[in-house]
Amino acid sequence: MNKFVNLFLIISMVFCFSTCDFVLPTGVEINGTFENSIPVKMNVGAMLTDALDDALNGSESEDQKIYTCTQTVNKTYLVYVNLFDKNLATSGSIDPSILGGAPSGFPIPHNDPLIDIDTPVNLPLSDMGEYLINFKFKDPDILLYFSGDANIFEKIEIQYEVVDHLDYDISIYESPKLKINGKNPSGLSLNSSDGGKYTAIKPPSNGLLINKDNNNNDLFPLHGENVHILFKVYAIKDVLFFPSDFDGDFVVELVVWLPIEFEAVDDKAKIILPLGDIFPEDSDLFGRSQDDMSMTEMIKSLKLDMMFNSNPFINRDLVIWSGEDTEKRKIVINRKLTDNALTIDMNEDVMKDINNPDNWPFAPRFEILYKKGQDLGFPQNLTVVELAFRAGFKYGMNW
């Protein structure tokens, strides 16, 4: 305050010595700007994917392992599941009457499952739904691999069913019976010493792709909801089996190749940015109380740039809003993202709204809008590297 008083005295003296017709001023107004930038390191990509990371790793079991892919452009997971690994002759997986069939060969009824893999594969994807609205995973692959010492690979078919994660009686998709073309192990292991790191840029080769048709269209899209898959193995009709066919292990592995890349399924798709570490969602950004707006009344405009190391949201529409909920928005700021900065531009009109006690508190939320078919991918390290401020202020004193 002393600086403003000193400035007032200087201005008063200038008036005194520069005019003969001196009129004592009744107030003074000071305008100016303040700029500053600070380096930061905040991994926004991790904030968005940590929920999925936690959900996937939380679903790990003795038959499942989660790999993080280190060489892909966008963040990618590989989910490995050892679906079935048993000796068919001794594990009880096969009807004993089949094992004692005629040495000269015998058919097996093809309508009844030869092997029922009754433990479902669980992909807990719903934790991303808090931040991603109306998206589906863009290009996941779900593959099966077969190996072992048993001699049944060219005599069987496999069928799978995708069921509702809350009610297994609700079928989402049931596949036709798929032939197995010999042995094709994945090369992965539950007990490998790789630290959960996968260094290739694509899944193991020669897998049986089960979630896409021959034209690469999704047979069942992954919409960010939990997925459960059940499997059954059938004998091919009229193929002869021998008791020796079941001597040995039969191994079925499943691999889910899951790039963190999404596609908007309609024009209402949006991503909600979790920026609570910078902008508290339950209190006023400026720390004001509703009956005291003095802290921001002198601010004429305010611009904040969050600089990313890269920007996957470029050319998308940013919406910043504050209010009780998404249906009762009091302040809305719209901006198109055109560079590596996520810019919050609060001009004079916006600041007037912010300084209106009826709009208190100003607790900004951030949404980025997408139209149907537009893609969203998360780089391996999406980071805010700098925060830059520019404030225009106006201060007046009357006496």
Summary of the structure (lengths in Angstrom):
residues: 399
radius of gyration: 31.7
end to end distance: 14.6
largest distance: 126.9
contacts: 1098
relative contact order: 0.22
helix: 16%
strand: 42%
